[in-house]
Amino acid sequence: MTLRFAANLNFLFGESSTSIAERIRKAHIYGFKAVEIPYPEHEVDDVVKATNETGICVSLINIALAYLAIKEISNDNIKLMVDFYHLQHIRGNVTKALEEYQAEIGHFQIAQVPNRNEPDTQGELNYRYIFEKILELDYDGWIGCEYTPKATTVEGLNWISKYGLTL
């Protein structure tokens, strides 16, 4: 099994493109097979065109639901998004959270704490360990790259091969 990464276009490729559609095209050029996007209120047609042209998957349009609400709704199509950056800020103990919520997890987002950069930058989270834990869960969904690149998006993608991963 391999981990699959999605480019969060709120953060990635912003230095070279202002429209969501253009960021989708850039993500595709650099090897991403999925993206997370904000709701494309004023460019829905352009976003649909860009996804059709590239074949890229939109894995998440940012809407978060709380764990308890998901349990109460009890619908297999509604899952929990685990954002490691916010999880570390709010409660820490990332491993315990993965164990507690694993049945309801449908999506992950990654960024280093405290500066919200690439996962291999210095910070509080050990992403080599986190990626191993995600693999142990047999998770096969998307992992959103919701970080601010320290330099450019392309230069910041080196962490993928450093951890022995692929897009």
Buried (B, 14 or more C-beta within 10 A) or exposed (E): EEBBBBBBBBBBBBEEBEBBBBBBBBBBEEEBBBBBBEEBEEBEEBBEBBBEEBEBBBBBEBEEBEBEEBEEEEEEEBBBBBBBBBBBEEEEEBEEBBEEBBEBBBBBBBBBBEBBBBBBBEBEBEBEEBBEBBEEEEBEBBBBBBBBBEEEBBEBBEBBEEBEBEB
